Amino acid sequence: MAGSIEAIFIAAEAGVPMRSVSEARLEEGQGIVGDRYYAGVGTFSEKLKGRPDSEVTLIESEQIDHFNDLHGLELDYGSPRRNVVTQGIELNKLVDVRFRVGEALLEGIRLCEPCAHLAGLITEKVLPGLVHRGGLRARIISGGLIKPTDSINAT
């Protein structure tokens, strides 16, 4: 099972728009350098404190495209507020699986389902529209640099 990184997004603070970056440094047990959850200032930082759930999130570009087509929307790849947008890999199959992304080794923890906070930021349609398609939460087993076009491979 293999795919690639389509885009990478971070936000320095809770609620601010995600911004695309040309590369990102992932740190084991911490997250993505420069992201709100790395700094402990994300919307759910207190709730997730001490858990690896906020280290890195991924979503399939194909799911965002399908959602846009289905609802006649033009959400960009940063709108779902996930860090890594992938192409060509089924993220749901990576729960409890270790996989390499660029230089980093990740492990899928659980699906990253849409929530009321996300619905409030973009549209209520994400609640039913992205259930079981909203991406993956992953822990960083070993850090490293990632960038768009890097491959994603299950180990």
Backbone torsions as a table, in degrees:
resi	resn	phi	psi	omega
1	MET	NA	120.3	-177.8
2	ALA	-142.3	153.1	177.6
3	GLY	-155.9	-159.5	179.1
4	SER	-150.4	167.1	175.5
5	ILE	-84.8	126.8	175.9
6	GLU	-89.5	-42.0	-177.8
7	ALA	-160.2	160.0	177.7
8	ILE	-129.2	135.7	-178.6
9	PHE	-131.6	143.4	172.6
10	ILE	-138.6	163.5	172.5
11	ALA	-138.9	133.3	-176.2
12	ALA	-72.8	-25.2	-177.0
13	GLU	-140.4	163.2	176.2
14	ALA	-64.0	137.9	173.0
15	GLY	81.1	-14.0	179.0
16	VAL	-80.3	154.8	179.4
17	PRO	-59.2	145.2	174.8
18	MET	-70.9	145.0	176.4
19	ARG	-122.5	141.7	179.8
20	SER	-75.3	138.3	176.9
21	VAL	-125.3	152.8	-177.3
22	SER	-82.9	-14.3	174.5
23	GLU	-164.3	162.4	179.7
24	ALA	-147.4	145.4	177.0
25	ARG	-101.8	122.0	177.2
26	LEU	-98.9	132.3	179.5
27	GLU	-117.0	129.0	-179.8
28	GLU	-52.7	128.2	177.0
29	GLY	73.6	1.0	-176.4
30	GLN	-120.1	-52.2	-177.0
31	GLY	128.7	-153.2	-177.9
32	ILE	-96.2	121.2	179.6
33	VAL	-55.6	128.5	179.4
34	GLY	95.0	-11.1	-179.9
35	ASP	-87.4	155.9	-178.1
36	ARG	-57.7	-37.8	-178.8
37	TYR	-76.4	-28.9	172.9
38	TYR	-61.7	-41.1	-179.5
39	ALA	-81.9	-8.6	-179.8
40	GLY	77.1	23.9	-178.0
41	VAL	-120.7	20.3	176.9
42	GLY	-75.3	161.9	-179.4
43	THR	-52.4	-38.9	-176.4
44	PHE	-108.6	20.1	-177.4
45	SER	-58.3	-44.2	-179.6
46	GLU	-65.1	-43.5	-179.9
47	LYS	-62.6	-36.3	-175.4
48	LEU	-96.3	3.5	-177.0
49	LYS	-54.5	130.4	179.0
50	GLY	82.5	0.4	178.1
51	ARG	-115.9	148.9	-178.3
52	PRO	-81.0	3.2	-174.8
53	ASP	-58.7	-24.0	-176.0
54	SER	-104.2	8.6	-177.2
55	GLU	-65.2	-47.9	177.8
56	VAL	-157.3	140.2	176.4
57	THR	-121.4	147.3	-178.6
58	LEU	-130.2	153.1	174.5
59	ILE	-148.1	147.5	180.0
60	GLU	-79.5	131.1	175.9
61	SER	-59.3	-35.1	-179.5
62	GLU	-62.0	-34.0	179.2
63	GLN	-72.4	-37.1	176.4
64	ILE	-66.3	-44.1	178.7
65	ASP	-61.2	-43.7	179.7
66	HIS	-63.1	-44.3	178.3
67	PHE	-59.5	-46.3	178.3
68	ASN	-60.2	-46.1	179.7
69	ASP	-61.4	-44.0	-177.6
70	LEU	-63.9	-36.5	-174.6
71	HIS	-109.0	6.0	179.6
72	GLY	63.5	33.9	-178.7
73	LEU	-108.0	170.6	177.7
74	GLU	-132.7	49.8	177.7
75	LEU	-65.8	135.9	176.1
76	ASP	-80.6	170.8	-174.1
77	TYR	-67.0	-17.4	176.5
78	GLY	-84.1	-16.2	-176.0
79	SER	-58.5	-40.0	179.5
80	PRO	-70.7	-3.0	174.3
81	ARG	64.5	34.3	173.1
82	ARG	-101.6	153.0	-175.9
83	ASN	-76.5	-44.5	-173.7
84	VAL	-119.1	121.9	176.0
85	VAL	-98.6	125.1	-174.5
86	THR	-106.7	169.6	173.9
87	GLN	-143.4	134.8	172.3
88	GLY	80.8	15.8	178.7
89	ILE	-139.9	138.2	179.3
90	GLU	-87.6	103.4	-174.6
91	LEU	-66.4	-31.4	-179.7
92	ASN	-58.9	-26.8	-179.8
93	LYS	-79.7	-2.9	-177.6
94	LEU	-99.6	5.6	174.2
95	VAL	-64.7	129.4	-178.0
96	ASP	66.0	22.0	-179.9
97	VAL	-122.1	140.5	173.3
98	ARG	-88.6	140.5	-179.4
99	PHE	-148.6	148.1	-179.1
100	ARG	-95.1	134.4	175.7
101	VAL	-128.8	109.8	-175.1
102	GLY	55.7	-128.4	179.4
103	GLU	-82.1	-12.4	-172.7
104	ALA	-93.1	153.2	173.0
105	LEU	-114.3	122.8	-178.7
106	LEU	-116.3	164.8	172.6
107	GLU	-134.8	125.1	178.6
108	GLY	-65.5	133.0	-179.4
109	ILE	-101.2	-55.8	-177.5
110	ARG	-164.0	165.9	176.9
111	LEU	-65.2	149.7	178.9
112	CYS	-105.8	84.0	-175.4
113	GLU	-73.1	151.5	176.8
114	PRO	-67.0	151.5	-177.9
115	CYS	-131.6	172.6	-179.6
116	ALA	-61.8	-33.9	178.6
117	HIS	-62.3	-46.9	178.1
118	LEU	-63.0	-42.4	178.6
119	ALA	-59.7	-39.6	178.6
120	GLY	-66.9	-29.3	-179.8
121	LEU	-81.7	-33.8	-175.8
122	ILE	-121.4	-57.1	177.4
123	THR	-172.3	145.7	177.5
124	GLU	-61.0	-22.2	-176.8
125	LYS	-63.8	-17.3	-179.9
126	VAL	-69.1	-27.6	-177.2
127	LEU	-60.5	-55.2	176.1
128	PRO	-81.2	-28.0	-172.2
129	GLY	-75.1	-24.2	-178.9
130	LEU	-117.3	10.9	176.2
131	VAL	-60.2	129.2	-176.7
132	HIS	62.9	11.2	177.1
133	ARG	-132.2	9.2	-173.6
134	GLY	-86.4	0.3	175.2
135	GLY	114.8	-161.1	-171.1
136	LEU	-139.4	138.4	170.6
137	ARG	-96.6	135.8	-177.6
138	ALA	-137.5	151.0	174.0
139	ARG	-98.3	151.9	178.9
140	ILE	-95.2	111.4	179.1
141	ILE	-78.5	-46.0	172.1
142	SER	-142.0	133.3	-173.9
143	GLY	-78.4	180.0	178.3
144	GLY	160.6	-178.5	-179.1
145	LEU	-89.7	137.7	173.8
146	ILE	-127.6	153.5	177.6
147	LYS	-153.6	157.6	177.1
148	PRO	-54.4	145.6	-175.6
149	THR	82.7	-11.4	174.6
150	ASP	-59.4	146.8	179.5
151	SER	-82.9	156.8	175.6
152	ILE	-123.0	122.3	-177.2
153	ASN	-136.4	128.9	173.6
154	ALA	-68.8	141.5	-178.7
155	THR	-94.3	NA	NA
